């Protein structure tokens, strides 16, 4: 009865799956494909313990002293109610994904183009500014700076490297 | 499981998933901090390649008041799924999901968004194909579409782990659990014991790659889906991925319905 429709859908799906698997093995360079990558899921969860891009931020205090670099890492205390309502923590994880995307954008960036023109860079700058405001008293804050480091993950023979260091940023994003 | 029960359960589980997502989005849209950090005025740069009309459309859709109305409407339509699906609700939920993907640069919560796309595409298949074939055939096609994606997700997830020697040795499990939202693991956590880490890793890998077996027998599918639910709860416990629990649970009625039909 429904065999015809099901078979057609199945065949179409398998063809798309093969294309998606080939395509998702590479970084998505097309803007539309990037924005609509939800239609081409790779389902490769927790597959790579290799290099991990991480955001580090430091503050310049009013006394002209720099704080230590602090790592932005999504962390929370466990609550069972998070199972039904977890917006803040999901947002933190989205922000870590943004750092991953900034890293990919930087790798694909032509030499003639500044990182500051990237959407992912501008959003990261805002997240870094917000992060530092949570760690440093605003009245003591003069400016801040962020960098993206590649942490080696389980590649113990590799070393940590810095792939981006921002200029010193004096504009603090206030939340009204 | 009859087609009617499967389609009802699918719609209801999907409703629950979409309601949770919509309430979370509504909460975030109300936050001044989020509006500052994730300002559309910056993100619209992602659409610099699009034509002026389309950019104008998204500027309109993502202005605060329209975005709020969109999310409220999405919540309302998600609730209506408990009573069934209409042509307009199916189309709306599909388009609304695409719009939210663009708002969050392709995904807000990775895999759970991707599975949500799969399930709302299932709704789209129902409302469109039921214009050409009878409703039973439309639902059959939709449930098969969702079931195959869901089964594939488990299989692929297990396969990539199987191909990784560090997963096979159990070291990756500890590494990822330490990096989880609710991490790091305590110093005396059971997972730090190499034997436990190896056994757990192999249990996940073997269970995931054997998932396509559910299509052989309905009883087997029920067991696998029950284990899958516990698995997602475990993932939530360590990584805080609550949306994954509900997005995948919505696919279980489709898996159980499609199993044992060969």
Interface residues (C-beta under 8 A of the other chain):
Chain A: X1 X2 X5 X6 X9 X10 X13 X17 X31 X32 X34 X35 X36 X37 X38 X39 X41 X42 X43 X44 X45 X46 X47 X48 X49 X52 X73 X74 X75 X76 X77 X78 X82 X83 X84 X85 X86 X87 X89 X90 X91 X92 X93 X94 X95 X97 X98 X101 X119 X120 X122 X123 X126 X127 X130 X153 X154 X173 X174 X175 X176
Chain B: X20 X23 X24 X25 X27 X28 X32 X33 X34 X36 X37 X38 X39 X42 X43 X45 X46 X47 X49 X97 X98 X101 X102 X104 X105 X106 X107 X108 X109 X110 X111 X113 X114 X115 X116 X117 X118 X125 X129 X133 X136 X137 X138 X140 X141 X144 X145 X148 X149 X152 X153 X156 X157 X160 X161 X164 X166 X171 X172 X175 X176 X179 X181 X182 X183 X233 X236 X237 X240 X241 X242 X243 X245
